[in-house]
Amino acid sequence: MSLPTLQQQAEALRTGRVTARDLVETALTRTSDPAGEGVRVFTRVYAERARAQAQASDWLLGAGLARSLLEGLPVSIKDLFDVAGETTLAGSVVLRDAEPAKAHALVVQRLIAAGAVIVGRTNMTEFAYSGLGLNPHYGTPRNPWDRATGRIPGGSTSGGAVSVTDGMAVAAIGSDTGGSVRIPSALCGLTGFKPSARRVPMDGVLPLSAQLDSIGPLAASVACCAALDAILSGEQNADLPAPASLRHLRLALPLTLVREGMDADVAAAFDASVRALSAAGAQVEEIALPEFAQLATLNAQGGFTAAEAWAWHRPHIARAPERYDPRVISRIRRGAALSAADWLDLMAARKAWVAGVEQRIAGYDALLMPTTPVIAPPIAALEASDELYGATNLLMLRNSTLINFLDGCALSLPCHCAGDAPVGLMLAGANGADRRILSIGLAIEARLHKTAT
């Protein structure tokens, strides 16, 4: 799958080969195609608003006054970002009677100010509480790979990923609490970036876990993600990172946990990528990270996500528990058993855990691991079995959630060969290493693309 980048689309707009209205009409046509995934991808489409935004962008482009690289480009937003005058549902039905938002979420404001055309809100796992992407209320978008079988898109930013793969948007904005940007990016063949949590403000975003939530883009390339991150973080005028040199780059490959249970597709693609990077001069070194094996025990009671989700959802569960996805409410209810002392203990344990991990990786430029250990499984089997759903969800989230607990930053890059099942390569760093990770990601992306071609 080869998708146009933001940079390519912006150049086509600048030179007049296409108009913003053309791009938006194409996107809207795909959202409404009865043979396509649009009905499962979007919970709301802003057709007339998008056309008006596109017309304004065409006027500005014609006058040479583009506000940013995003000027006139169709972008989708996850259904947990506030839009003024609308109720934010977060993939649920329980909030249909809630008060409408009084203002746009800050990230939505920044996108609009940069000239992005918001085509609609995208479907998601209810309240962002799963890495699989299934939604019993609005349907589950099918992964672009092996669509005949009907495989999961990954979650929780399920609709966002498919909006990009199917040409309904050139980029999507999602949230990532345990991998919800990176998992769908990996399973659908996209690039996704999870920034350090406080890099992008959460104002006007329905929370899952205040300790772990972050906001990031899903798009066609690392350069796309870097440009979007600059806008989302308010650093639009800063120079975008340049590609790092792979030669003598020190990349740490954890021996602990992250390669356990890999299927044949992931193992083949990941191992080939590591060989390609080593051949290009990068020093890939295996290291023990025993802290990774400890995280499941630290989160055995549900962790920050269950505790903080329970605190937020208590009144809604008391009012209408039957309107929740049973597989979501069961996980939220785990938080009811956590006391304030448990939460404080977890805060202290996290601080020690982060310090231990950061000490072990201090001499390395980045961590390298598979984003998910398996490719996208079929939807039908997961819908049919609670046991399989639970086990698969834990497996999908396992590697990516390590970086949320670290409060680090991470990219997921496609590393499979054309025509094969999508596989993601995750490149991660400690808190605040965002621009360095993007810089290294640009270099790795170029090397993997060269190898694949």
N, C-alpha and C positions, 0 to 999 in steps of 0.2 A: 504494500500500500504506500503510494507516494502522494503526499498532500502538499499543496502550495503553502509556503511559509508566509508569515505576516509581512516580511520584507519583500517577498515577490509580489504579493497582492498590493502592497502599498506602492511599489514601483509601477505596476500596471495602472493603478489609479492616477498616479502622478503624470504618467505619459499619455493618459487619455485612452489607453487600449480598452478600458472598461470603466464604468461609472459605479459609484456607490449604490445607486438605485438598481443597477444590473445585479450586483452581488447580493443585495437584499432580496430582490425578486427571486433569484435562484434559490436562496436559502429558504424563503417562505414556500416556494413550490415544493421543495423537498419535505418541509414539515407537514404539508397537507397531502402528500402522495399516499393514497389508500394502500398501496402495495409496500410502503416503506415503514420505518419505525417511528415516525413523527408522533403518532398518537400515544406511544409509550415513552417517548423521549421528553416531551414537554407537558408540563401541567398548566401552562398558560403561554400563549403566543401573542406578541405585541405587533400585529401586522401593520396597522395604520400608523402607530407611533414610530415603528421602525422605518416605514416609508418616509415619514416626515423628517426623521433624523437623517436618513440617507440623502434626501433632497438638500438639507442644510449643509451636509458634508460636501456634496457636489458643488455647491456655490463657493464654499471656502476653498476647496481644492482648485476650482477654476480661477480663483483670485490669488492662488499661491499662498494661502493662509492656513494650511493644515496644522492642526493643534498638536499632533503627535503622529507617530507611526500608525496608530490605530484609527486615524481619521477615516470614517466611512466603512470600516470593516465590521461585519456582523459577529457579535459575541453573545454567548449564552451565559446565564447566571444560575447557580444552584437555587433550589426552592427554599433556602433558609436565609437569603438576603432580603432585608426589608426593601420594599418599593412603596413609595408614598401613596396612600389611599387604598392599599390592598392588605388583606390579611396574609401573613406569612404562615404557610401550612407545613413546611418542612416534610413534604411527602406524606402527610397524615390527613385524616378526616376529623380527628378530635378537635382541631383548632378552627374549624370552619366558622364557628360563632364568635371567635376572638375579635378584639378591636383591630381595625386596620392600622397600618403603620402611619405615623405622622410625617415621616421623612424617609428619604432613601438611606440605606446603609452607606457608610462613608466610602467603602470600596466601589459601590455603584455610582456614587457621586463622582469619584475620581475617574471611573471609566467613561462616563458621559462627558465630563470636562475634557477628557483626552480625545473625544470625537468618536468613541466606539458607538456602534449601533446595537442596542440591546434587542435581540430578536425574541427572547422569551425566557421563562423560568424552566429549569430542567428537573425532571423526575429524580428521585433519590430513594435510598433506603429510608424508611420512616425514621425521622429524627436522627438520621446519620449513624444509626447504631448497628452497623454490620459492614463487613468488607465484601459482601457478595453482590449486593445490588438488587435483590428481590424486593418487590413491592406488591402486596396483595390488593391495594386500593386502586392503583393506576396502571398496573401491569409492569412487566420487566422488559426493558429494551434488550434486544438480542445482540450479542457480540457480532461485529462485522465478519469475524472469521468463522467459517463453518456455520453459516446462518441456517442452513437446512436442518442441522441438528438442534439448534437453539441453545447456545451456551451463554453463561452469565457474562455481563459486561464488567463485573467488579463493582465494588461499592466503597463508600456510599455515593460517590459522584457518578452514578450509573448513566443517567441521561446526558450529563455533560460530556462524557467520553464519546457516546454514540452521536451526539450532535456534531462533533468535530469529524469523526470518521466518515459520517454520511453526508457531509457538506451542508449541514444546516447552520453551521457557524464556523468561523475560521479558528476560534479558540473558545474555551470554556473556563469559567472561574468556579472553583469548588472549595470545599473545606477538607482538612486532613487532621483527624484526631488520633488515628492509629494506622493511617495509610490510605485514607479515602480519596486522595488525589493520585497517589502513586499506584495503587492496586488497579483501578480501572485503566490508567495509562498503560501499565504493563500488559494487562490482558487484552487490550484493544490495539496495541501497537503504536501508542502515542508517547510523547515526552511529557512528564509531569514534574512539577517542582513544589516541594514542601519547604517553606522558609522557616527560619527560627521563629518561634511562636509570636513574639511581640513585634516582629518586623512589620507586619500588616495589621492595622487596627481592627478590632472586632465590633466596633460600634454598629448597632443595627443588624447584627448577625445572631440568629437563634442559636444558643450554645448547646453543646453536648457536655464538654468538660473544660472549664476555664483553665485548668492546669495544662491541658494538652492540645486544645484547639489551635489550628493555624489555617491560613487562607492562601491558596496558590492556584496556578494556572495549569491547564492541560492543553497542549498544542502540538504542532508538527515538528518542532525542533527546539534545541537548547536556546538558540538565539531568540526564538519566539517567547519562550518562558522568561528569559532575562529581560526582554522589553516589557512584558506584562508585569513582572515583579517590580520593575522600576516604577511603573505607574501605580500599582496597588500599594506600594510602600511609601509613595510620595517622593521618590527620588528620580522623577522623570527627567530632570535636566542633568543628571549625572552621566558620565561616560559609561557605556555598557562595557562589561569585562571583555578583555581580549583573550584568545585561546592561550592556555598554558603550554609549555613545552613538555612533551611526554618523557623526553630523555631525562633520566635520573629522578623522575617523579617517584616518590615512595607511597605505594598503595598497600594498605593492610587488608589482608583477606582473613576474616575470622575463622578459626578452627571450630569455635564453639557454636553449635545450634543451627546456624543460618543455612548450611548446606544439607542438613538432615532431611530425608524424605523427598528429595528432588526427583521428579519424574524424568524420563529419558529426554524429552524435548528441552526441558530447562537445563538439565545437566550438559547436554551437547552444546547448546547455545552459549551458556555461561562459560564453560571450559574453553570453547573456541575464542571467546572474547578475551579471556585472561591470557591466552597464548598470544593473541594479536597485540595486546598491550605490552606484553613482555618483549615481543619481537621488535616493537617500536622504541624500546629503550626504557620503559617504565620498570621500576623495581617492585614487583609484586611479592610481598612477604606474608606468609601465613603466621598468624599470632593467636595466642590463647586469650579469650575474653571471658573468663569464668562468670563475670557479672551477668552476661547475657543469659546464662543458664539459671540465674537466680530470679529473673524477672517474673516468671510464672508464679513462683511462690509469693513474691511481694504482692502480686495482683490476685491472689487466690480468692479473696473475698469480693472481687469485682473492681478493685482499684479506684482511682480517681473518677473514672467514667461512670461507674455505677453510683458512687456516692453523690457526685454532682448532678447527674441526670435525675436521681431520685429527689434531690432537693428541689429541682426545677419543676418536675412533673407531678409532685404530690397532689396538688389541687385538681389537676386534670384527671389523674387516675382515680381520685375519690369521686369525681363527678361522672366519668364515663369510661370505665376500664374496658368495656366491651368494644369500644371503637378503636382500640389499639391493635396493631399487629401482635398476635400472641407471642411471636418469637422476639419481639422487641420489648414488650412490657415485662416479660419474664426476666430479662436481663436488667432492666431498670429497677425492678423490685428487689434485686439483690442488694441494692444500696440501702434499703431500709434497715438492714441488720448491722450496718457500719456505724459505730459511735464516733463522737468528736475525738475521743482518744485514739481510735483506730486511724482516723484521718490524719491526726498529728503524728502518729507513729509512721505512717506512710510518707508524710512530708520529710521527716528526718531520714528515713531509709532511702528515699529518692536522692536527697542531698549527698549522702555517702556513696550511693551507687554511681551517680553522675561523676563525682570526684574520682572514683576508682576507674571508670571507663576513660575519662579524659586523661588521666595519668598514663594509661596504657597506650593511648593513641597519639600522645603529644608529639612524638617524633615522626608522624606520618602526615602526608598531605591529604589523605582521604581514606575512608573505608570502602570496600568493594564487596558486594554480595548480591545474590539474586533478589529481585524485588518480591517475588512470590516463588515458592518452591515447586509449584505445579502450574500447568496451563489452565485455561478456563474450562470448568466442568459443565456438563449439560444442566439446564435449568430444571427440567422435569424431575430428575432424580432428587434434587435438593428440595423441591416443592413437596415431594412425596414422603420425605423422611426427616423428622426432627433430629434424629441422631446424626444422620449424615450432614445435615445443615450445620449443626453445632460443631462437629469435628472439622468440617471444611472451612467454616468461618474462622476458627482458631488458627488453622494452618495458613490461610490466606493473610491473616493479620500478623502472624508471628514475627516476621523479619522487619516489617515496616514500623510496627509499634515500638520497637527498640529505640528508634530515633526520636519518636515523640517523647518517650520517657526521658531520653537524654536531653530533650529540648534542643535538638540539633536541627540541621537542615539536610535535605537530600533531594537528589534527582533520580527519576527512573527513566532510563533510555532504552529504546528498542534495541535488542541485540540478536534477533533471529534472522535467518535468511529469508529472502522474499518467497512468499508462498507457504512458508511454514507457520505453525501456530505461534502467535505473538508471545515473546518472552521479554521480561524487563531486567535490565542491569541497574542495580542501585548504587549510587555514588553518594556517600554521606560524610558529614563533618560535624564538629561540635558547634555549640551555640555561637552565632555571630560570624561563622565562616561562609556565609551565603555567597558572596561575590567570588570567593576562591573556588567554591564548589561549582559555580556556574562556569568559571574560567576553565577548570579542569574538564568539566562536562563538554565544553565546546571542542576541546582537543580529542577527547575520547570518542565523541560522536563522529568527528571527521575520520578518525582512524578506523572505526567500525564500519563506516560507510565505504571507505576505500577497500576494506577487506571484503565486504559483501559484494562489491562490484568487480 
